[in-house]
Each structure stands twice: as C-alpha cells, then as structure tokens.
Amino acid sequence: MRIDILTILPGLIESFFRHSIINRAMEKRVAEIHLHDIRDYAKGKHRQVDDYAFSGDAGMVMMIEPIDRAIQALKKERDYDEVIYPTPDAKPYTQKTANKLSTLKNIIILCGHYKGVDQRVRDHLVTCEISIGDYVITGGELAAAVITDSVVRLLPGAISDETSALTDSFQDNLLSPPVYTRPAEYKGWKVPDILLSGNREEIFKWKHEQAVKITNKLRPGLLDEEETKDKTL
Ligand code: ADE
C-alpha cells in the first residue's frame, strides 16, 4: 500500500514514521509512505499557501492552487483510491474505516491547517473526510499519523504476530480484555487463576466475558452494534 501525505509541515510527522511499527512495515516493503511539502507546489518568492478568508473571519485559509497542483502531480504518476482530508467536521473515524482503508492500494492524505482548506478543495478534490474525535487539534498532521498508523498495522506482514491485529479492541465491537505477564504474583497482586490453568477453552471464555464486561461498563453503545463477537477472541 502507498500513502502520500500532503502537508506544510513534513518535519512534524517524519520522525514518527521513522520510529514506529510503520518504519518496520516500510523496511519490509509492506507500506510506502511519502511526505510532500505543499509549499513546493506554491508560486512566488514567498511560496504562499494560505490567505485571508473572503468572509472576513479571523484565521487564514489554505489556498486551493498549491493543493490542486500537488494532487494533480501525484495523480499523473498513478491512480488513487481516495483523497482523504482529516477534519473535525466529519464523521468519526472507526476501526471499520481503518479496515476498509487497509484494503486500498494508493491513498492521499491532505493535512489542513489554520481555519482549514478552501471549500472547493473539499468539494472537488477530496473524496473522504475523517474526524479522529470530537476535539480540535492544530493541524491535520497528527490525524494523518493516527490514520496511517491504524491502517498500516493491519497490512499483512506489518506486525509480527499476524493474529494480534485481529484481537485489538474494536475489531469485533468489543474492548480488549485485560492482559498479564510474569510474575504471576507481584506485591500480593495476583494474575487471575484461570489464566494459569492452561485450559484454553476456559481462558477463551473468560477473555470474552471480560471483554463484554469492560465494554458494558465503558462503551455500552458498542455492544448494540455487535455482530461478530464470538469470531475473534
Ligand atoms: N484537524 C483538527 N482537528 C481534527 C480532528 N479532530 N480530526 C481530524 N482532523 C483534525
């Protein structure tokens, strides 16, 4: 899978991609991630990428021309399945969307800044808008990093334990059950006996019960959407 990220601050997320699971995925050629500076597509001595809003509102708006030039330059090289724009005024991002994106071949993620991008970018160039949560962050870079990480880790070969992405929280609309490792007792705090029993069937049942209990407590709404809860735990 190839992900092209358009940003005015490539340095902001460059190191993240070099220090995560994504780096390993790139080394293994499971994923290709390319950062592009939108300023490289801007005109003039000042390489201007933003301007005042016509409405007279405070805050700068990212101009359409450099963004369009950047997107067209990429589209000349290959076809893209989606042009994604992370923005707080969009539908919330879910594991389901991450799963869907992980099946695509080439995507572009456009990082916004300031007051956002000229609406014509969203109307004519963007094909998919994603909010990573009901809060506002300064730019789209961190959202792009979140989306990229959540998608790349799903690609076959990206993480060493192939099954572990399937047992993540949300993969079956359940939060994850608790996990433990050695020692079996620390300061008198014990690992549940069942996990030491070696009885795989009972452990499987316990994990599922715990997942349902935690989901009920913290995110009961998820259980309403539950369809496949017995499949992956
Ligand atoms: N840019 C700023 N805030 C955002 C959010 N919550 N989700 C996606 N992109 C954003």
Boltz pocket constraint, residues with backbone or C-beta under 6 A from the ligand:
constraints:
  - pocket:
      binder: B
      contacts: [[A, 86], [A, 87], [A, 88], [A, 112], [A, 130], [A, 131], [A, 132], [A, 133], [A, 134], [A, 135], [A, 136], [A, 137], [A, 138], [A, 139], [A, 140], [A, 143]]
      max_distance: 6.0
